[in-house]
Structure formats: structure tokens, C-alpha cells
Amino acid sequence: MKRVSLAEQLFITPAFMLVLCWQYWLWSRTDWKPEYAHTKWQLIPLFLLVILVWRGLSYQKEQLDELASANMKRCDAICYKVAFCLLLVIAFAGGILSHVELINAVSMGWMILALLFAMSILRTALFVLFDKKGM
């Protein structure tokens, strides 16, 4: 069996975050159209099916790589700290600016989704960087 890198698994996360952003866009719309419901219920199961089949076929007997696991923990720790700080900024901005109606719940949701998408990209980039350096 071919040895599988964790980087291959990490490239799924930004795609999943894009689907999550698309779902949020559908749910936060103020001008709902019937076509949105059709695409919502057709694309999500298709996306999940493709990911589950691909992961099942690719990673049936995956060998554990200790260096990759250590690198993943290091990347997760860095991303956790960055996300924590940015979520605090979003929370305080929402608390302060919502009183003067400069920010609303929908825009805060978009900020949080943008943060999650950026963290998935940062996590993948850091892992690839650490993996290349052999840290």
C-alpha cells in the first residue's frame, strides 16, 4: 500500500470550507428563490459522497507517520492561537459596533467564515512548510 501524506488529507478542508461558505450564503439570503433549495440539496450530498468515497479508497490502510503527526499538532497549535485572537477581535467589534449599527449578525457570520477558511488555508500551508523543512 502506498504511504499517504497528511498533506493530501489537508487539501480537502479548504474545499469543505467553500461549501460551508456557500451554504451560509444560501441561508443568509434575504431574497430567497426556489432554485437555491434545489442546488442546496443536490450539491451537499454529492460533495459528501465524493469525499467519503475518495477518502475510503485512498486511506483504507494508512500508515502512521510520527513526524507528520507532530507537524500537524504544531500547525494546529499555531492556528488555534491565531484563530482565538481573531475571534476575540470579531466578538469585540460586533459588541461595540452593533450599538451604532455599523455591523450586523450576517456580516459577523461572514467574518467568522472567512476566518475559518483562512485558518484551513494557513493550516495546510504551515503543514507543507514544516513537512518540507523536516521539523
Secondary structure, 3 states (H helix, E strand, C coil): CCCCCHHHHHCHHHHHHHHHHHHHHHHCCCCCCHHHHHHHHHHHHHHHHHHHHHHHHHCCCCCCCHHHHHHHHHHHHHHHHHHHHHHHHHHHHHHHHCCCCCCCHHHHHHHHHHHHHHHHHHHHHHHHHHHHHCC
